[in-house]
Amino acid sequence: MVNKIVLSMAILRILSGSIEVFAAFLMLRLNQVDKALVVNSSLALVGPLILISTTTIGLVGLSDKLSMDKFFWVLAGITCLLVGILKK
């Protein structure tokens, strides 16, 4: 039997990949650089949201196994990732 937390994380990643593929086909269908750029830019919102969601689900699943010190370091690492991704 598949762990519910792992299944939730996998479903989010499948959803993310499906959105990426759909966006690629949409760009081809629109066939205009300016519209394709808008579609591509909208994907910049999806990636971090999926990252945050899957990480949150994973941390909830590990919360009973992590000490507070380790939990702090995981959160610090996630914060660094998000600052690196979202900082302009």
N, CA, C and O atoms as a printed pandas DataFrame, in Angstrom:
     atom_number atom_name residue_name chain_id  residue_number  x_coord  y_coord  z_coord
0              1         N          MET        A               1    0.843   -1.185    0.000
1              2        CA          MET        A               1    0.000    0.000    0.000
2              3         C          MET        A               1    0.886    1.247    0.000
3              4         O          MET        A               1    1.897    1.300    0.700
4              5         N          VAL        A               2    0.504    2.232   -0.779
5              6        CA          VAL        A               2    1.288    3.455   -0.912
6              7         C          VAL        A               2    0.963    4.403    0.248
7              8         O          VAL        A               2   -0.197    4.587    0.618
8              9         N          ASN        A               3    2.004    4.988    0.799
9             10        CA          ASN        A               3    1.856    5.964    1.871
10            11         C          ASN        A               3    1.045    7.158    1.353
11            12         O          ASN        A               3    1.298    7.647    0.252
12            13         N          LYS        A               4    0.078    7.624    2.139
13            14        CA          LYS        A               4   -0.793    8.724    1.703
14            15         C          LYS        A               4   -0.015   10.013    1.472
15            16         O          LYS        A               4   -0.334   10.779    0.563
16            17         N          ILE        A               5    0.985   10.248    2.278
17            18        CA          ILE        A               5    1.774   11.479    2.125
18            19         C          ILE        A               5    2.597   11.418    0.841
19            20         O          ILE        A               5    2.665   12.393    0.092
20            21         N          VAL        A               6    3.218   10.271    0.593
21            22        CA          VAL        A               6    3.993   10.100   -0.647
22            23         C          VAL        A               6    3.070   10.217   -1.856
23            24         O          VAL        A               6    3.429   10.838   -2.857
24            25         N          LEU        A               7    1.887    9.620   -1.764
25            26        CA          LEU        A               7    0.916    9.701   -2.859
26            27         C          LEU        A               7    0.508   11.153   -3.117
27            28         O          LEU        A               7    0.415   11.574   -4.271
28            29         N          SER        A               8    0.269   11.910   -2.064
29            30        CA          SER        A               8   -0.101   13.332   -2.213
30            31         C          SER        A               8    1.014   14.124   -2.884
31            32         O          SER        A               8    0.762   14.944   -3.766
32            33         N          MET        A               9    2.252   13.871   -2.457
33            34        CA          MET        A               9    3.388   14.569   -3.061
34            35         C          MET        A               9    3.528   14.201   -4.535
35            36         O          MET        A               9    3.780   15.067   -5.372
36            37         N          ALA        A              10    3.366   12.926   -4.849
37            38        CA          ALA        A              10    3.487   12.473   -6.240
38            39         C          ALA        A              10    2.384   13.064   -7.109
39            40         O          ALA        A              10    2.634   13.467   -8.245
40            41         N          ILE        A              11    1.169   13.115   -6.578
41            42        CA          ILE        A              11    0.055   13.692   -7.345
42            43         C          ILE        A              11    0.317   15.162   -7.644
43            44         O          ILE        A              11    0.042   15.625   -8.752
44            45         N          LEU        A              12    0.840   15.896   -6.679
45            46        CA          LEU        A              12    1.164   17.307   -6.930
46            47         C          LEU        A              12    2.225   17.443   -8.023
47            48         O          LEU        A              12    2.139   18.335   -8.868
48            49         N          ARG        A              13    3.221   16.560   -8.003
49            50        CA          ARG        A              13    4.271   16.616   -9.026
50            51         C          ARG        A              13    3.730   16.225  -10.400
51            52         O          ARG        A              13    4.131   16.802  -11.411
52            53         N          ILE        A              14    2.830   15.256  -10.443
53            54        CA          ILE        A              14    2.192   14.886  -11.717
54            55         C          ILE        A              14    1.365   16.054  -12.229
55            56         O          ILE        A              14    1.394   16.354  -13.423
56            57         N          LEU        A              15    0.627   16.716  -11.345
57            58        CA          LEU        A              15   -0.144   17.898  -11.720
58            59         C          LEU        A              15    0.767   18.992  -12.267
59            60         O          LEU        A              15    0.458   19.621  -13.280
60            61         N          SER        A              16    1.880   19.211  -11.595
61            62        CA          SER        A              16    2.834   20.227  -12.043
62            63         C          SER        A              16    3.375   19.902  -13.429
63            64         O          SER        A              16    3.447   20.778  -14.292
64            65         N          GLY        A              17    3.751   18.662  -13.642
65            66        CA          GLY        A              17    4.255   18.253  -14.959
66            67         C          GLY        A              17    3.196   18.378  -16.038
67            68         O          GLY        A              17    3.490   18.776  -17.165
68            69         N          SER        A              18    1.963   18.038  -15.691
69            70        CA          SER        A              18    0.867   18.170  -16.652
70            71         C          SER        A              18    0.629   19.624  -17.034
71            72         O          SER        A              18    0.360   19.932  -18.195
72            73         N          ILE        A              19    0.727   20.505  -16.061
73            74        CA          ILE        A              19    0.576   21.942  -16.339
74            75         C          ILE        A              19    1.686   22.413  -17.271
75            76         O          ILE        A              19    1.446   23.204  -18.183
76            77         N          GLU        A              20    2.908   21.921  -17.037
77            78        CA          GLU        A              20    4.046   22.303  -17.890
78            79         C          GLU        A              20    3.832   21.830  -19.334
79            80         O          GLU        A              20    4.068   22.585  -20.278
80            81         N          VAL        A              21    3.390   20.598  -19.499
81            82        CA          VAL        A              21    3.153   20.060  -20.845
82            83         C          VAL        A              21    2.013   20.818  -21.526
83            84         O          VAL        A              21    2.110   21.163  -22.704
84            85         N          PHE        A              22    0.936   21.076  -20.785
85            86        CA          PHE        A              22   -0.181   21.841  -21.335
86            87         C          PHE        A              22    0.282   23.227  -21.787
87            88         O          PHE        A              22   -0.117   23.707  -22.848
88            89         N          ALA        A              23    1.129   23.865  -20.971
89            90        CA          ALA        A              23    1.638   25.194  -21.327
90            91         C          ALA        A              23    2.472   25.144  -22.605
91            92         O          ALA        A              23    2.408   26.060  -23.425
92            93         N          ALA        A              24    3.248   24.086  -22.775
93            94        CA          ALA        A              24    4.050   23.949  -24.001
94            95         C          ALA        A              24    3.147   23.830  -25.228
95            96         O          ALA        A              24    3.392   24.469  -26.251
96            97         N          PHE        A              25    2.099   23.006  -25.118
97            98        CA          PHE        A              25    1.165   22.875  -26.245
98            99         C          PHE        A              25    0.416   24.190  -26.496
99           100         O          PHE        A              25    0.144   24.542  -27.644
100          101         N          LEU        A              26    0.090   24.906  -25.431
101          102        CA          LEU        A              26   -0.586   26.194  -25.572
102          103         C          LEU        A              26    0.308   27.195  -26.298
103          104         O          LEU        A              26   -0.164   27.948  -27.150
104          105         N          MET        A              27    1.595   27.205  -25.963
105          106        CA          MET        A              27    2.537   28.089  -26.657
106          107         C          MET        A              27    2.582   27.770  -28.147
107          108         O          MET        A              27    2.584   28.670  -28.987
108          109         N          LEU        A              28    2.618   26.484  -28.463
109          110        CA          LEU        A              28    2.632   26.087  -29.873
110          111         C          LEU        A              28    1.338   26.505  -30.573
111          112         O          LEU        A              28    1.355   26.958  -31.718
112          113         N          ARG        A              29    0.239   26.347  -29.880
113          114        CA          ARG        A              29   -1.060   26.705  -30.466
114          115         C          ARG        A              29   -1.175   28.211  -30.695
115          116         O          ARG        A              29   -1.681   28.649  -31.729
116          117         N          LEU        A              30   -0.701   29.006  -29.723
117          118        CA          LEU        A              30   -0.783   30.461  -29.856
118          119         C          LEU        A              30    0.143   30.976  -30.954
119          120         O          LEU        A              30   -0.198   31.917  -31.671
120          121         N          ASN        A              31    1.316   30.357  -31.081
121          122        CA          ASN        A              31    2.258   30.642  -32.155
122          123         C          ASN        A              31    2.660   32.114  -32.252
123          124         O          ASN        A              31    2.909   32.626  -33.343
124          125         N          GLN        A              32    2.721   32.783  -31.114
125          126        CA          GLN        A              32    3.180   34.176  -31.066
126          127         C          GLN        A              32    4.115   34.312  -29.872
127          128         O          GLN        A              32    3.818   33.840  -28.774
128          129         N          VAL        A              33    5.242   34.963  -30.103
129          130        CA          VAL        A              33    6.265   35.072  -29.066
130          131         C          VAL        A              33    5.740   35.790  -27.830
131          132         O          VAL        A              33    5.986   35.350  -26.707
132          133         N          ASP        A              34    5.018   36.895  -28.025
133          134        CA          ASP        A              34    4.553   37.656  -26.864
134          135         C          ASP        A              34    3.575   36.851  -26.009
135          136         O          ASP        A              34    3.639   36.905  -24.781
136          137         N          LYS        A              35    2.681   36.115  -26.642
137          138        CA          LYS        A              35    1.718   35.296  -25.886
138          139         C          LYS        A              35    2.408   34.091  -25.242
139          140         O          LYS        A              35    2.067   33.700  -24.125
140          141         N          ALA        A              36    3.368   33.511  -25.941
141          142        CA          ALA        A              36    4.119   32.394  -25.371
142          143         C          ALA        A              36    4.914   32.849  -24.148
143          144         O          ALA        A              36    5.059   32.097  -23.184
144          145         N          LEU        A              37    5.419   34.057  -24.187
145          146        CA          LEU        A              37    6.153   34.603  -23.046
146          147         C          LEU        A              37    5.236   34.801  -21.840
147          148         O          LEU        A              37    5.647   34.580  -20.701
148          149         N          VAL        A              38    4.001   35.214  -22.092
149          150        CA          VAL        A              38    3.026   35.367  -21.007
150          151         C          VAL        A              38    2.729   34.002  -20.377
151          152         O          VAL        A              38    2.675   33.873  -19.154
152          153         N          VAL        A              39    2.538   32.992  -21.220
153          154        CA          VAL        A              39    2.286   31.637  -20.708
154          155         C          VAL        A              39    3.489   31.161  -19.901
155          156         O          VAL        A              39    3.329   30.615  -18.810
156          157         N          ASN        A              40    4.664   31.362  -20.421
157          158        CA          ASN        A              40    5.891   30.949  -19.734
158          159         C          ASN        A              40    6.048   31.675  -18.402
159          160         O          ASN        A              40    6.446   31.070  -17.407
160          161         N          SER        A              41    5.741   32.948  -18.379
161          162        CA          SER        A              41    5.858   33.724  -17.146
162          163         C          SER        A              41    4.872   33.244  -16.087
163          164         O          SER        A              41    5.174   33.256  -14.894
164          165         N          SER        A              42    3.706   32.826  -16.528
165          166        CA          SER        A              42    2.720   32.323  -15.563
166          167         C          SER        A              42    3.200   31.023  -14.916
167          168         O          SER        A              42    2.807   30.710  -13.792
168          169         N          LEU        A              43    4.033   30.277  -15.608
169          170        CA          LEU        A              43    4.590   29.058  -15.027
170          171         C          LEU        A              43    5.547   29.365  -13.885
171          172         O          LEU        A              43    5.790   28.513  -13.030
172          173         N          ALA        A              44    6.086   30.568  -13.869
173          174        CA          ALA        A              44    6.987   30.956  -12.784
174          175         C          ALA        A              44    6.260   30.987  -11.445
175          176         O          ALA        A              44    6.896   30.905  -10.394
176          177         N          LEU        A              45    4.943   31.105  -11.471
177          178        CA          LEU        A              45    4.163   31.060  -10.233
178          179         C          LEU        A              45    3.883   29.625   -9.811
179          180         O          LEU        A              45    3.851   29.321   -8.618
180          181         N          VAL        A              46    3.682   28.755  -10.770
181          182        CA          VAL        A              46    3.298   27.371  -10.479
182          183         C          VAL        A              46    4.436   26.607   -9.808
183          184         O          VAL        A              46    4.209   25.894   -8.830
184          185         N          GLY        A              47    5.640   26.746  -10.315
185          186        CA          GLY        A              47    6.785   25.999   -9.786
186          187         C          GLY        A              47    7.003   26.176   -8.290
187          188         O          GLY        A              47    7.036   25.189   -7.555
188          189         N          PRO        A              48    7.151   27.418   -7.824
189          190        CA          PRO        A              48    7.349   27.615   -6.385
190          191         C          PRO        A              48    6.159   27.171   -5.540
191          192         O          PRO        A              48    6.343   26.691   -4.422
192          193         N          LEU        A              49    4.951   27.324   -6.058
193          194        CA          LEU        A              49    3.776   26.876   -5.296
194          195         C          LEU        A              49    3.786   25.357   -5.114
195          196         O          LEU        A              49    3.472   24.852   -4.036
196          197         N          ILE        A              50    4.146   24.640   -6.167
197          198        CA          ILE        A              50    4.233   23.184   -6.068
198          199         C          ILE        A              50    5.364   22.791   -5.126
199          200         O          ILE        A              50    5.211   21.875   -4.318
200          201         N          LEU        A              51    6.506   23.483   -5.227
201          202        CA          LEU        A              51    7.638   23.216   -4.337
202          203         C          LEU        A              51    7.228   23.401   -2.876
203          204         O          LEU        A              51    7.510   22.547   -2.035
204          205         N          ILE        A              52    6.569   24.506   -2.580
205          206        CA          ILE        A              52    6.138   24.785   -1.209
206          207         C          ILE        A              52    5.126   23.737   -0.744
207          208         O          ILE        A              52    5.203   23.252    0.385
208          209         N          SER        A              53    4.191   23.397   -1.605
209          210        CA          SER        A              53    3.150   22.431   -1.233
210          211         C          SER        A              53    3.726   21.048   -0.959
211          212         O          SER        A              53    3.422   20.439    0.066
212          213         N          THR        A              54    4.559   20.550   -1.877
213          214        CA          THR        A              54    5.110   19.205   -1.679
214          215         C          THR        A              54    6.040   19.165   -0.464
215          216         O          THR        A              54    6.049   18.182    0.277
216          217         N          THR        A              55    6.813   20.215   -0.261
217          218        CA          THR        A              55    7.703   20.267    0.898
218          219         C          THR        A              55    6.903   20.310    2.192
219          220         O          THR        A              55    7.254   19.646    3.167
220          221         N          THR        A              56    5.832   21.088    2.200
221          222        CA          THR        A              56    4.988   21.168    3.392
222          223         C          THR        A              56    4.372   19.814    3.718
223          224         O          THR        A              56    4.368   19.388    4.873
224          225         N          ILE        A              57    3.855   19.142    2.701
225          226        CA          ILE        A              57    3.277   17.813    2.917
226          227         C          ILE        A              57    4.344   16.856    3.450
227          228         O          ILE        A              57    4.089   16.097    4.385
228          229         N          GLY        A              58    5.517   16.892    2.863
229          230        CA          GLY        A              58    6.608   16.029    3.326
230          231         C          GLY        A              58    7.012   16.322    4.757
231          232         O          GLY        A              58    7.255   15.398    5.534
232          233         N          LEU        A              59    7.089   17.593    5.115
233          234        CA          LEU        A              59    7.459   17.961    6.487
234          235         C          LEU        A              59    6.395   17.544    7.490
235          236         O          LEU        A              59    6.711   17.127    8.604
236          237         N          VAL        A              60    5.140   17.658    7.093
237          238        CA          VAL        A              60    4.061   17.194    7.973
238          239         C          VAL        A              60    4.213   15.695    8.205
239          240         O          VAL        A              60    4.014   15.210    9.318
240          241         N          GLY        A              61    4.560   14.974    7.164
241          242        CA          GLY        A              61    4.758   13.537    7.298
242          243         C          GLY        A              61    5.947   13.166    8.161
243          244         O          GLY        A              61    5.948   12.113    8.800
244          245         N          LEU        A              62    6.963   14.021    8.187
245          246        CA          LEU        A              62    8.161   13.753    8.983
246          247         C          LEU        A              62    8.144   14.415   10.357
247          248         O          LEU        A              62    9.045   14.184   11.163
248          249         N          SER        A              63    7.151   15.220   10.629
249          250        CA          SER        A              63    7.159   16.038   11.842
250          251         C          SER        A              63    7.309   15.225   13.118
251          252         O          SER        A              63    7.911   15.700   14.081
252          253         N          ASP        A              64    6.778   14.017   13.144
253          254        CA          ASP        A              64    6.914   13.201   14.353
254          255         C          ASP        A              64    8.288   12.541   14.463
255          256         O          ASP        A              64    8.644   12.038   15.528
256          257         N          LYS        A              65    9.059   12.537   13.384
257          258        CA          LYS        A              65   10.362   11.884   13.375
258          259         C          LYS        A              65   11.521   12.871   13.502
259          260         O          LYS        A              65   12.651   12.462   13.770
260          261         N          LEU        A              66   11.256   14.167   13.312
261          262        CA          LEU        A              66   12.325   15.166   13.351
262          263         C          LEU        A              66   12.392   15.843   14.721
263          264         O          LEU        A              66   11.371   16.169   15.326
264          265         N          SER        A              67   13.617   16.042   15.188
265          266        CA          SER        A              67   13.782   16.849   16.397
266          267         C          SER        A              67   13.606   18.317   16.017
267          268         O          SER        A              67   13.652   18.672   14.839
268          269         N          MET        A              68   13.408   19.148   17.005
269          270        CA          MET        A              68   13.222   20.579   16.733
270          271         C          MET        A              68   14.448   21.179   16.047
271          272         O          MET        A              68   14.304   22.042   15.181
272          273         N          ASP        A              69   15.655   20.736   16.420
273          274        CA          ASP        A              69   16.877   21.241   15.782
274          275         C          ASP        A              69   16.904   20.897   14.294
275          276         O          ASP        A              69   17.193   21.753   13.459
276          277         N          LYS        A              70   16.605   19.659   13.973
277          278        CA          LYS        A              70   16.600   19.245   12.566
278          279         C          LYS        A              70   15.476   19.939   11.795
279          280         O          LYS        A              70   15.658   20.327   10.641
280          281         N          PHE        A              71   14.327   20.091   12.429
281          282        CA          PHE        A              71   13.211   20.776   11.802
282          283         C          PHE        A              71   13.587   22.216   11.464
283          284         O          PHE        A              71   13.239   22.715   10.394
284          285         N          PHE        A              72   14.295   22.882   12.375
285          286        CA          PHE        A              72   14.769   24.247   12.130
286          287         C          PHE        A              72   15.690   24.293   10.914
287          288         O          PHE        A              72   15.554   25.182   10.073
288          289         N          TRP        A              73   16.626   23.344   10.808
289          290        CA          TRP        A              73   17.564   23.343    9.688
290          291         C          TRP        A              73   16.868   23.077    8.363
291          292         O          TRP        A              73   17.238   23.646    7.336
292          293         N          VAL        A              74   15.864   22.217    8.385
293          294        CA          VAL        A              74   15.083   21.968    7.167
294          295         C          VAL        A              74   14.363   23.247    6.749
295          296         O          VAL        A              74   14.386   23.618    5.575
296          297         N          LEU        A              75   13.728   23.921    7.700
297          298        CA          LEU        A              75   13.032   25.179    7.388
298          299         C          LEU        A              75   14.001   26.255    6.898
299          300         O          LEU        A              75   13.676   27.023    5.992
300          301         N          ALA        A              76   15.182   26.309    7.494
301          302        CA          ALA        A              76   16.194   27.276    7.039
302          303         C          ALA        A              76   16.606   26.986    5.598
303          304         O          ALA        A              76   16.772   27.908    4.799
304          305         N          GLY        A              77   16.770   25.714    5.272
305          306        CA          GLY        A              77   17.129   25.341    3.902
306          307         C          GLY        A              77   16.039   25.687    2.905
307          308         O          GLY        A              77   16.320   26.173    1.809
308          309         N          ILE        A              78   14.802   25.438    3.284
309          310        CA          ILE        A              78   13.677   25.776    2.411
310          311         C          ILE        A              78   13.598   27.278    2.204
311          312         O          ILE        A              78   13.338   27.755    1.099
312          313         N          THR        A              79   13.824   28.014    3.277
313          314        CA          THR        A              79   13.816   29.479    3.173
314          315         C          THR        A              79   14.895   29.955    2.212
315          316         O          THR        A              79   14.653   30.841    1.393
316          317         N          CYS        A              80   16.073   29.376    2.307
317          318        CA          CYS        A              80   17.155   29.744    1.377
318          319         C          CYS        A              80   16.776   29.440   -0.070
319          320         O          CYS        A              80   17.037   30.240   -0.968
320          321         N          LEU        A              81   16.157   28.277   -0.292
321          322        CA          LEU        A              81   15.707   27.934   -1.648
322          323         C          LEU        A              81   14.706   28.957   -2.177
323          324         O          LEU        A              81   14.822   29.425   -3.310
324          325         N          LEU        A              82   13.736   29.295   -1.357
325          326        CA          LEU        A              82   12.701   30.231   -1.806
326          327         C          LEU        A              82   13.260   31.626   -2.044
327          328         O          LEU        A              82   12.862   32.300   -2.994
328          329         N          VAL        A              83   14.176   32.064   -1.191
329          330        CA          VAL        A              83   14.801   33.369   -1.408
330          331         C          VAL        A              83   15.573   33.352   -2.715
331          332         O          VAL        A              83   15.518   34.314   -3.482
332          333         N          GLY        A              84   16.287   32.272   -2.974
333          334        CA          GLY        A              84   17.052   32.158   -4.226
334          335         C          GLY        A              84   16.169   32.108   -5.453
335          336         O          GLY        A              84   16.529   32.637   -6.505
336          337         N          ILE        A              85   15.014   31.474   -5.327
337          338        CA          ILE        A              85   14.114   31.339   -6.471
338          339         C          ILE        A              85   13.328   32.613   -6.706
339          340         O          ILE        A              85   13.199   33.059   -7.846
340          341         N          LEU        A              86   12.800   33.207   -5.642
341          342        CA          LEU        A              86   11.862   34.318   -5.779
342          343         C          LEU        A              86   12.518   35.697   -5.731
343          344         O          LEU        A              86   11.884   36.684   -6.107
344          345         N          LYS        A              87   13.754   35.792   -5.287
345          346        CA          LYS        A              87   14.426   37.098   -5.175
346          347         C          LYS        A              87   14.722   37.661   -6.556
347          348         O          LYS        A              87   15.230   36.958   -7.429
348          349         N          LYS        A              88   14.404   38.921   -6.742
349          350        CA          LYS        A              88   14.650   39.559   -8.048
350          351         C          LYS        A              88   15.842   40.468   -7.997
351          352         O          LYS        A              88   16.193   41.084   -9.004
